[in-house]
Structures are given as C-alpha cells and as structure tokens.
Amino acid sequence: MQVIALYSNKGGVGKTASAVNLAYLAAQSGYRTLLCDLDPQSSATFYFRVKPKLKKQARGLTNPGKAIDASIKGTDYENLDLLPADFSHRNLDLTFNDAKNSKDRLRRVLRPLRRDYDLVFLDSPPTINILAENIFRAADHLLVPLIPTTLSVRTFEQLQAFLKENRYKTRMLHSFLSMVDRRKKLQREAEIEIRNRFDNVLTASIPYLSLVEQMGIMREPVPVYAPRSTAARGYVALWAEVRAIIDGDR
C-alpha cells in the first residue's frame, strides 16, 4: 500500500479537486483505492455524496483498526472507498499533539488498511502544524498543486524549507501546476520560472476552467461528467505521471 498526500500550505490551489479526480482515476485503473478526507470543510466528502461523519470511536483518528474500518464508506465507483471528513477534524492537530508519539499517529491509523488497499490518497487541510507532520510521515509521496503566481511559489518555498529543516525526505515531494490560465502573461512567465527553478515538477497541468468548479454542482469527478474536456485530459495526464511514480516504487 502506498500513501499519496495532496498537500499545500496555501488554500485555494485546487488540492481537493485533484485528490478526488486522481483517486477516481486510480480506482478506474484497477487500484483498490481509499480517499481520506482530513479537511474539516469536507469538500471531498461532499463531492462523493457522502455524509461528513465518522463513527464516535474513530473521531480524532487515534484508534487504528476496527474503529477506522467501521467509518469507511463505499462510493458509486468500483474500487473506490472514502473515509469521510468529520467536524472533529478541526481539532486533529490538538488531538495528535496530546497523544504519545504525536507525529506518528496517522501512520499508525493507516497501517492496518494495507491488506485492503493498494493506494490511499489524503486530502489535507492547508496548514503546517502537527497534523501536517503526521501527513509528511505517513505519505510515500507528497503532491503539491502550484498556481503559477508569486504567492503560491512563496508558500512552496516555505514548505521546502520546513521539510529540509526537519529532515523529511524531500525526494517524496512532487509538484504540479494547477488552475493555470495561460491567457495571462504573468502566469505564463511564472510557469516558466517554476519549471526552471524547482525539481520534480510534473509535466501535466490542470487548467483554470469553470468546468472544474462545476464539481460542486455535479458532485462527480470531472472525467465522469465531462470525459472529453480539457480539464479531464489534464487530470488523466496527471494521473499517468503519478502512476509512473508509484509503480516505479514497487
């Protein structure tokens, strides 16, 4: 089982949309897939038409095994399950901080799932705290959406510095361009800078299109309701690169 975290310390970069679409495409490719919604806003859970609630024993995600298993929900798609968000997730950083081995709680919670899943995707909230460090320790690969703007680049630099200072394996870090609008000169210039400046920037990019925003209305992955769209092709290309990375680690 490999764990892929969609993470950014900046909000509004298309992280959840990417997590949902990648998880769907992984499942369609035959991988037994679980998407864990760790964000108290529960957007990924909403997209899959699931009620955002964990069973009482699983709240706080501190009890591995049956407590978590009992909260996992099926989706409308073969090979794809969901661990829904819960409002208690707003306090996950505090819960983990008070626990023994506080930075390894999430990894321990996910460990018993390895017999049931090939891939676990984590949809992460935009913070750098004890929850983020749990995500960094649990993940085999960290996928970071980058909007080609100055602020997005700045927060990515902060993330890189944090990982390096705290001795996390930076080779697990991969970024990709998200919400790209090539009609804008500044974004075109920023895209060139990002690709020249940073390592492990994936080739695929996700365009800034209202079609992606329609996920909130359709409550489905983009390849389901618009399979021939530019956005769907972007996610398919992104999944192809992610798949090559994870298959290379097997």
C-alpha positions as CSV (number, residue, x, y, z in Angstrom):
1,M,0.0,0.0,0.0
2,Q,1.3,3.4,-0.9
3,V,0.0,6.7,0.6
4,I,-0.2,9.8,-1.7
5,A,-1.0,13.1,0.1
6,L,-2.4,16.0,-1.8
7,Y,-1.0,18.8,0.3
8,S,-0.4,22.6,0.2
9,N,0.3,25.1,2.9
10,K,-1.8,27.5,0.8
11,G,-5.5,27.2,0.4
12,G,-7.4,27.6,-2.9
13,V,-5.0,25.9,-5.2
14,G,-7.2,23.0,-6.4
15,K,-5.9,20.4,-4.0
16,T,-9.3,18.8,-3.2
17,A,-10.4,18.6,-6.8
18,S,-7.1,17.0,-7.7
19,A,-7.4,14.5,-4.8
20,V,-10.9,13.5,-5.9
21,N,-10.1,13.1,-9.6
22,L,-6.8,11.3,-9.0
23,A,-8.5,8.8,-6.6
24,Y,-11.2,8.2,-9.1
25,L,-8.8,7.6,-12.0
26,A,-6.6,5.3,-9.8
27,A,-9.7,3.2,-9.0
28,Q,-10.7,3.1,-12.7
29,S,-7.2,1.8,-13.4
30,G,-7.8,-1.2,-11.1
31,Y,-6.1,0.0,-7.9
32,R,-8.0,-0.7,-4.7
33,T,-8.2,3.0,-3.6
34,L,-9.2,4.8,-0.4
35,L,-9.6,8.6,-0.3
36,C,-9.2,10.0,3.3
37,D,-10.8,13.4,3.7
38,L,-8.8,15.1,6.5
39,D,-10.2,18.6,5.9
40,P,-12.9,19.7,8.3
41,Q,-14.5,21.6,5.4
42,S,-15.3,18.1,4.0
43,S,-15.3,19.1,0.3
44,A,-14.1,15.8,-0.9
45,T,-16.8,14.0,1.1
46,F,-19.4,16.3,-0.4
47,Y,-18.2,15.6,-4.0
48,F,-18.9,11.9,-3.4
49,R,-22.4,12.5,-1.9
50,V,-21.4,11.1,1.5
51,K,-22.4,12.5,4.9
52,P,-19.4,14.0,6.7
53,K,-19.4,12.0,9.8
54,L,-17.2,9.4,11.5
55,K,-18.3,6.8,14.0
56,K,-17.7,8.0,17.5
57,Q,-14.8,5.6,18.2
58,A,-12.9,6.9,15.1
59,R,-13.1,10.6,15.9
60,G,-9.7,12.0,16.4
61,L,-8.2,9.2,14.2
62,T,-6.3,7.9,17.2
63,N,-7.6,4.4,17.2
64,P,-6.3,2.2,14.4
65,G,-8.1,-0.9,13.2
66,K,-11.8,-1.6,13.5
67,A,-12.7,1.9,14.6
68,I,-11.5,3.3,11.3
69,D,-12.8,0.4,9.2
70,A,-16.3,0.9,10.5
71,S,-16.3,4.5,9.3
72,I,-15.1,3.8,5.7
73,K,-17.9,4.3,3.1
74,G,-18.3,2.9,-0.4
75,T,-18.7,5.3,-3.3
76,D,-20.6,5.0,-6.5
77,Y,-17.4,3.8,-8.2
78,E,-15.8,0.4,-8.3
79,N,-12.5,0.1,-6.3
80,L,-13.0,3.5,-4.6
81,D,-13.9,4.0,-0.9
82,L,-14.0,7.1,1.2
83,L,-13.0,7.8,4.8
84,P,-15.3,10.9,5.2
85,A,-14.4,14.1,7.0
86,D,-15.7,14.9,10.4
87,F,-16.1,18.2,12.1
88,S,-13.8,16.9,14.8
89,H,-11.0,17.2,12.3
90,R,-10.8,20.9,13.1
91,N,-9.0,19.7,16.3
92,L,-6.8,16.9,14.9
93,D,-3.7,18.9,15.5
94,L,-4.6,19.2,19.2
95,T,-5.6,15.6,19.4
96,F,-2.3,14.4,17.9
97,N,-0.3,16.8,19.9
98,D,-1.6,15.4,23.2
99,A,-1.0,11.8,22.1
100,K,2.1,9.6,22.6
101,N,4.3,9.6,19.5
102,S,2.3,12.5,18.3
103,K,3.9,12.7,14.8
104,D,3.2,9.1,14.0
105,R,-0.5,8.8,14.9
106,L,-1.8,9.0,11.3
107,R,0.7,6.5,10.0
108,R,-0.4,4.0,12.7
109,V,-4.0,4.6,11.9
110,L,-3.5,3.8,8.2
111,R,-1.2,0.8,8.7
112,P,-4.0,-1.8,9.2
113,L,-5.5,-0.8,5.9
114,R,-2.6,-2.1,3.9
115,R,-4.3,-5.5,3.4
116,D,-7.4,-3.9,1.8
117,Y,-6.0,-1.1,-0.4
118,D,-3.3,-0.5,-2.9
119,L,-3.4,3.3,-2.7
120,V,-4.5,5.7,-0.1
121,F,-5.0,9.4,-1.1
122,L,-5.0,12.0,1.7
123,D,-6.9,15.3,1.1
124,S,-5.1,17.5,3.5
125,P,-6.0,20.9,5.1
126,P,-3.7,23.9,4.3
127,T,-1.7,24.1,7.5
128,I,1.8,23.4,8.7
129,N,1.3,22.0,12.2
130,I,1.4,18.7,14.0
131,L,-1.3,17.3,11.6
132,A,0.9,18.3,8.6
133,E,3.8,16.5,10.2
134,N,1.7,13.4,10.6
135,I,0.8,13.6,6.9
136,F,4.5,14.0,6.0
137,R,5.4,10.9,8.0
138,A,2.5,8.8,6.7
139,A,2.9,9.7,3.0
140,D,5.1,7.9,0.5
141,H,4.6,10.7,-2.0
142,L,3.6,14.4,-1.4
143,L,1.8,16.0,-4.4
144,V,1.7,19.8,-4.2
145,P,-0.5,21.8,-6.5
146,L,1.1,25.1,-7.5
147,I,-0.7,28.0,-9.1
148,P,1.7,30.0,-11.2
149,T,1.7,33.1,-9.0
150,T,4.1,34.8,-6.7
151,L,2.3,33.9,-3.5
152,S,1.9,30.2,-4.5
153,V,5.7,30.0,-5.2
154,R,6.5,31.7,-1.9
155,T,4.4,29.2,0.1
156,F,6.0,26.3,-1.8
157,E,9.5,27.7,-0.8
158,Q,8.3,27.8,2.8
159,L,7.2,24.1,2.6
160,Q,10.5,23.1,1.1
161,A,12.4,24.9,3.8
162,F,10.3,23.3,6.5
163,L,10.8,19.8,5.1
164,K,14.6,20.3,4.8
165,E,14.9,21.8,8.3
166,N,13.0,19.0,9.9
167,R,14.8,16.3,7.9
168,Y,11.9,14.9,5.9
169,K,12.7,13.2,2.7
170,T,12.4,15.8,0.0
171,R,12.6,13.2,-2.7
172,M,9.0,12.3,-1.9
173,L,7.9,15.9,-2.9
174,H,6.4,16.4,-6.4
175,S,4.6,19.5,-7.6
176,F,2.3,20.2,-10.5
177,L,0.8,23.3,-12.0
178,S,-2.9,23.9,-11.0
179,M,-5.5,26.4,-12.0
180,V,-3.4,27.5,-14.9
181,D,-4.6,30.4,-17.1
182,R,-2.2,30.8,-20.0
183,R,-4.1,33.8,-21.3
184,K,-2.4,35.8,-18.5
185,K,1.2,36.9,-19.3
186,L,2.2,36.8,-15.6
187,Q,1.1,33.2,-15.3
188,R,3.0,32.2,-18.4
189,E,6.1,33.8,-17.1
190,A,5.6,32.2,-13.6
191,E,5.1,28.8,-15.2
192,I,8.5,29.1,-16.9
193,E,10.1,30.2,-13.7
194,I,8.6,27.3,-11.7
195,R,9.8,24.7,-14.2
196,N,13.3,26.1,-14.3
197,R,13.6,26.7,-10.6
198,F,12.2,23.6,-8.9
199,D,13.0,19.9,-9.2
200,N,10.3,17.2,-9.6
201,V,7.7,19.5,-11.3
202,L,5.4,17.1,-13.2
203,T,4.7,17.9,-16.9
204,A,0.9,17.7,-16.7
205,S,-1.0,20.8,-15.6
206,I,-4.6,21.4,-14.6
207,P,-6.3,24.4,-16.4
208,Y,-8.3,27.1,-14.7
209,L,-11.8,26.3,-16.0
210,S,-15.3,26.7,-14.7
211,L,-15.8,23.1,-15.7
212,V,-13.7,22.1,-12.7
213,E,-15.7,24.4,-10.4
214,Q,-18.8,22.5,-11.6
215,M,-17.7,19.5,-9.5
216,G,-19.6,21.3,-6.6
217,I,-22.8,21.1,-8.7
218,M,-22.4,17.8,-10.4
219,R,-20.8,16.1,-7.3
220,E,-18.8,13.8,-9.5
221,P,-15.2,13.7,-10.8
222,V,-14.6,15.6,-13.9
223,P,-13.9,12.6,-16.1
224,V,-17.4,11.3,-15.2
225,Y,-19.5,14.3,-16.4
226,A,-17.1,15.8,-18.9
227,P,-14.8,12.9,-20.1
228,R,-13.6,14.7,-23.3
229,S,-12.9,18.1,-21.8
230,T,-9.6,19.8,-21.5
231,A,-9.8,19.5,-17.7
232,A,-10.5,15.8,-17.8
233,R,-7.5,15.3,-20.1
234,G,-5.4,17.3,-17.7
235,Y,-6.3,15.0,-14.8
236,V,-5.7,11.9,-16.9
237,A,-2.3,13.2,-17.9
238,L,-1.5,14.0,-14.2
239,W,-2.6,10.5,-13.1
240,A,-0.4,8.9,-15.8
241,E,2.6,10.6,-14.3
242,V,1.6,9.8,-10.7
243,R,1.0,6.2,-11.7
244,A,4.5,6.0,-13.2
245,I,6.0,7.3,-9.9
246,I,4.1,4.9,-7.7
247,D,4.8,1.9,-10.0
248,G,8.4,2.8,-10.0
249,D,8.5,2.5,-6.2
250,R,7.0,-1.0,-6.2
